[in-house]
Each structure stands twice: as C-alpha cells, then as structure tokens.
Amino acid sequence: GENVEQHPSTLSVQEGDSAVIKCTYSDSASNYFPWYKQELGKRPQLIIDIRSNVGEKKDQRIAVTLNKTAKHFSLHITETQPEDSAVYFCAASHARGANNLFFGTGTRLTVIP
Amino acid sequence: KAGVTQTPRYLIKTRGQQVTLSCSPISGHRSVSWYQQTPGQGLQFLFEYFSETQRNKGNFPGRFSGRQFSNSRSEMNVSTLELGDSALYLCASSLRLAAYNEQFFGPGTRLTVL
C-alpha cells in the first residue's frame, strides 16, 4: 500500500519567516495530494490540495509543489503568523472511485511572535 | 450548512467491552470515511462507505466494523476493546466517491479504554 513520510516532525520559525514541510510517497499511482491543518483540540481542515497533473498551486501565503518523478511534494507558508501554529498533515490518495487518504505523521509548526 | 457531527464526543470503556460511534455527514454528502488518530501512528484509514456499501477497508482487525444507513449516517463498532484502541476516531464526509473530493472532518470521538 501507499506509504507517506513527512519531515520535519517539529518546526519553529520566527513570525514573518517562511516554513517548508516536505513529504514523500511510495505509490506512483497516487494522484491527489491534500494538506490538512489541525489546531489543538480541533478537527483537521483542508488548506490546499494539488492533483498529479499540476506542478504547483498557490493560495495567498500558502503554496504546494509536486515532483512526480521524485515522488515528493512540499508545503510552503510565507510570512508566517502566530495563527499558523498547528499540526500540518500531508496526504496522498490514488484509488479510483475511493476517497481513502494515506497521511503523513504530521509536522508541529510553532510560529514565535 | 451544518458540518459533520459525531457522537458521542468522549467515551470511556474497559477492555473487552464493545463500543459504537456515530457520524452524521454534511447534508447531501454520500461518502463517509473513518480514521483513527493516535500520537504514535498518526491518522490511519479504517474504512469508507458509499450508498450503504463498504467500498474500501484499511489494515485493521475484524473487530473494527461499520455500516452506513440510507440517510448516509454511518456508525462504526469496535468489539472486544483493547488498550491500544484508545484514540481519537474521526469521520469525514465527501460529496462523491472519487479522488479529488475534499473530505470534511467531524470533531471526532475520543475513546479511552481502561
């Protein structure tokens, strides 16, 4: 089955700096890569996603890049703010006619004011 | 639109007991997936239901089962509880059964097994 690895497990940045979280996946058939943000005690929420036919996608301060050849994808957050502090999960999905996601182990991001 | 709801929010059980968790998807969503979240293993896929049929199953023992009703509400059951079943159980609903569909998570049910 699919195996998603995520690094780093923890990340601390100064407010205003950029943060980068990296994930690799094992199954070349994976074609959908969402990123979820989970604040303490809350449910995971989708912040951005990318399909395998796209190399990069941006949404304001958040961007995701995908390298299908190397089987890795990354989340970039620019101009970080304290409210960006949370656990971020990458995920991969590959099954046609299915929604099951394979998640990375999460990155705890702390933005220091 | 109301979001995904899960009941109960918290549950304490003892080893050997069984438990049933409930999930109500967003109105109009027909796919419901279940995930187990633990500090050590992260988020792991349990199973997915669409139109009252299990479409996918993760790598969990047969003690974990589920079902979906005609109104798309779903339940999952864990029998013969073990200490290692202590976790946050999240359900997620989606409009259709296909990749690329955003999954909306519920608040979860925190299960503690003593």
Boltz contact constraints between the chains, C-beta under 6 A:
constraints:
  - contact:
      token1: [A, 32]
      token2: [B, 99]
      max_distance: 6.0
  - contact:
      token1: [A, 32]
      token2: [B, 100]
      max_distance: 6.0
  - contact:
      token1: [A, 43]
      token2: [B, 105]
      max_distance: 6.0
  - contact:
      token1: [A, 43]
      token2: [B, 107]
      max_distance: 6.0
  - contact:
      token1: [A, 44]
      token2: [B, 105]
      max_distance: 6.0
  - contact:
      token1: [A, 46]
      token2: [B, 102]
      max_distance: 6.0
  - contact:
      token1: [A, 93]
      token2: [B, 99]
      max_distance: 6.0
  - contact:
      token1: [A, 97]
      token2: [B, 97]
      max_distance: 6.0
  - contact:
      token1: [A, 98]
      token2: [B, 55]
      max_distance: 6.0
  - contact:
      token1: [A, 98]
      token2: [B, 56]
      max_distance: 6.0
  - contact:
      token1: [A, 99]
      token2: [B, 31]
      max_distance: 6.0
  - contact:
      token1: [A, 99]
      token2: [B, 33]
      max_distance: 6.0
  - contact:
      token1: [A, 99]
      token2: [B, 48]
      max_distance: 6.0
  - contact:
      token1: [A, 99]
      token2: [B, 94]
      max_distance: 6.0
  - contact:
      token1: [A, 99]
      token2: [B, 101]
      max_distance: 6.0
  - contact:
      token1: [A, 99]
      token2: [B, 103]
      max_distance: 6.0
  - contact:
      token1: [A, 100]
      token2: [B, 45]
      max_distance: 6.0
  - contact:
      token1: [A, 100]
      token2: [B, 48]
      max_distance: 6.0
  - contact:
      token1: [A, 100]
      token2: [B, 56]
      max_distance: 6.0
  - contact:
      token1: [A, 103]
      token2: [B, 42]
      max_distance: 6.0
  - contact:
      token1: [A, 103]
      token2: [B, 43]
      max_distance: 6.0
  - contact:
      token1: [A, 105]
      token2: [B, 42]
      max_distance: 6.0
  - contact:
      token1: [A, 106]
      token2: [B, 42]
      max_distance: 6.0
